[in-house]
Amino acid sequence: MLIVERAPADAELAALLDAAFAELVARYGPEGRSSVHPDARFMVAVIDEVAAGCAAVQPGEGGTSELKRMFVLPGHRGRGVARSLLKALEEFAAGLGYERMRLATGLRQPEAIALYESSGYQLTEPYGRYVGQPLVRCYAKDL
């Protein structure tokens, strides 16, 4: 597996993001979408020349970054792709000078919650647009 940075306009990344949105809409309805900061940096996991998963890091407040758009195609799940992407993104964010990573996920994504908790993320109070949303769980980790 190769994990590389891709521009937001990359066609393979766009296809992954479309698949991610479709899954979020299936789980949560149209309100499952959230925006990404214009300065977000995207990473793509490539397996056998196929874009299998993606994730982004975007600027947050102070020394905090935010994880966005973590997604792995169903046919590549259960093989450590998400864990590898998460680790690469944490290292990338630390290299950019961030001291902490935060994220929001949903109760209808138990596999994501399990990944984050097993990777050292701690449950935190909701932030930003996630305050008052009962299906959302927010996590954070020092990098």
C-alpha positions as CSV (number, residue, x, y, z in Angstrom):
1,M,0.0,0.0,0.0
2,L,1.2,3.5,-0.9
3,I,-0.2,6.6,0.8
4,V,0.2,9.8,-1.2
5,E,-1.1,13.3,-1.0
6,R,-3.6,14.2,-3.8
7,A,-5.0,17.5,-4.9
8,P,-8.7,18.1,-4.2
9,A,-9.4,18.1,-8.0
10,D,-7.9,14.6,-8.4
11,A,-10.4,12.3,-10.3
12,E,-9.7,9.2,-8.1
13,L,-10.0,11.3,-4.9
14,A,-13.3,12.8,-6.2
15,A,-14.6,9.3,-6.9
16,L,-13.7,8.2,-3.3
17,L,-15.4,11.3,-1.9
18,D,-18.5,10.6,-3.9
19,A,-18.7,7.1,-2.5
20,A,-18.1,8.4,1.0
21,F,-21.0,10.9,0.7
22,A,-23.3,8.2,-0.7
23,E,-22.5,6.1,2.3
24,L,-23.1,9.0,4.7
25,V,-26.4,9.8,3.1
26,A,-27.4,6.2,3.3
27,R,-26.6,6.1,7.1
28,Y,-27.8,9.6,8.1
29,G,-29.8,11.2,5.3
30,P,-28.7,14.3,3.4
31,E,-27.7,16.1,6.6
32,G,-24.8,13.7,6.9
33,R,-22.6,16.0,4.8
34,S,-20.2,18.5,6.3
35,S,-17.9,21.0,4.7
36,V,-14.2,20.8,4.3
37,H,-11.9,23.8,4.8
38,P,-10.4,25.1,1.5
39,D,-6.9,24.5,2.9
40,A,-7.6,20.8,3.7
41,R,-4.8,18.4,2.6
42,F,-5.9,15.0,1.3
43,M,-4.2,11.6,1.4
44,V,-5.1,8.6,-0.7
45,A,-4.3,5.0,0.0
46,V,-3.3,3.2,-3.3
47,I,-3.4,-0.6,-3.5
48,D,-2.3,-2.3,-6.7
49,E,-2.7,1.1,-8.6
50,V,-6.3,1.5,-7.2
51,A,-7.3,4.4,-5.0
52,A,-8.8,2.4,-2.1
53,G,-9.3,5.0,0.6
54,C,-8.8,8.6,1.6
55,A,-8.7,11.1,4.5
56,A,-8.0,14.7,5.0
57,V,-6.5,17.0,7.6
58,Q,-7.7,20.6,7.8
59,P,-6.7,23.5,10.0
60,G,-8.4,23.9,13.3
61,E,-8.1,26.3,16.1
62,G,-4.6,27.0,17.6
63,G,-2.4,23.9,17.3
64,T,-5.3,21.6,16.6
65,S,-6.0,20.0,13.2
66,E,-9.2,18.2,12.2
67,L,-9.6,14.8,10.5
68,K,-12.1,14.8,7.7
69,R,-13.3,12.5,5.0
70,M,-11.9,9.2,6.3
71,F,-13.2,6.6,3.9
72,V,-12.2,3.2,2.6
73,L,-14.0,1.4,-0.3
74,P,-16.0,-1.6,1.0
75,G,-13.9,-4.1,-0.9
76,H,-10.7,-2.9,0.9
77,R,-12.1,-2.8,4.4
78,G,-10.8,-5.1,7.2
79,R,-7.2,-5.0,5.8
80,G,-5.7,-2.1,7.8
81,V,-6.2,0.6,5.2
82,A,-8.0,3.0,7.5
83,R,-5.5,2.5,10.3
84,S,-2.6,3.1,7.9
85,L,-4.3,6.2,6.5
86,L,-5.0,7.5,10.1
87,K,-1.4,7.0,11.1
88,A,-0.1,8.7,8.0
89,L,-2.4,11.6,8.5
90,E,-1.4,12.0,12.1
91,E,2.3,12.1,11.1
92,F,1.5,14.5,8.3
93,A,-0.4,16.8,10.6
94,A,2.4,16.7,13.2
95,G,4.9,17.6,10.4
96,L,2.8,20.6,9.6
97,G,3.1,21.7,13.2
98,Y,-0.2,20.6,14.7
99,E,-0.1,19.3,18.3
100,R,-3.6,17.7,18.4
101,M,-6.1,16.1,16.0
102,R,-9.8,16.2,16.6
103,L,-12.6,14.6,14.6
104,A,-16.4,14.0,14.5
105,T,-18.0,10.7,13.6
106,G,-21.5,9.3,14.1
107,L,-23.1,6.6,16.2
108,R,-24.2,4.8,13.0
109,Q,-20.5,4.3,12.2
110,P,-19.4,1.8,14.9
111,E,-16.4,0.7,12.8
112,A,-15.1,4.2,12.8
113,I,-15.6,4.6,16.5
114,A,-13.8,1.4,17.1
115,L,-10.9,2.5,14.9
116,Y,-10.5,5.9,16.7
117,E,-10.8,4.5,20.2
118,S,-8.3,1.7,19.5
119,S,-5.9,4.4,18.0
120,G,-5.8,6.4,21.2
121,Y,-8.6,9.0,20.5
122,Q,-10.5,10.2,23.6
123,L,-14.1,11.2,23.6
124,T,-14.5,15.0,23.9
125,E,-17.2,17.6,24.0
126,P,-18.8,18.4,20.7
127,Y,-17.4,21.4,18.9
128,G,-18.6,23.8,16.2
129,R,-21.5,22.5,14.1
130,Y,-21.6,19.2,16.0
131,V,-22.8,20.8,19.3
132,G,-26.3,19.6,20.0
133,Q,-26.3,16.8,17.4
134,P,-27.2,13.6,19.3
135,L,-25.9,11.2,16.6
136,V,-22.4,12.7,16.6
137,R,-19.4,11.7,18.8
138,C,-16.3,13.9,18.9
139,Y,-12.8,12.7,19.6
140,A,-9.3,14.1,20.0
141,K,-5.7,12.9,20.4
142,D,-2.4,14.6,21.1
143,L,0.0,14.1,18.3
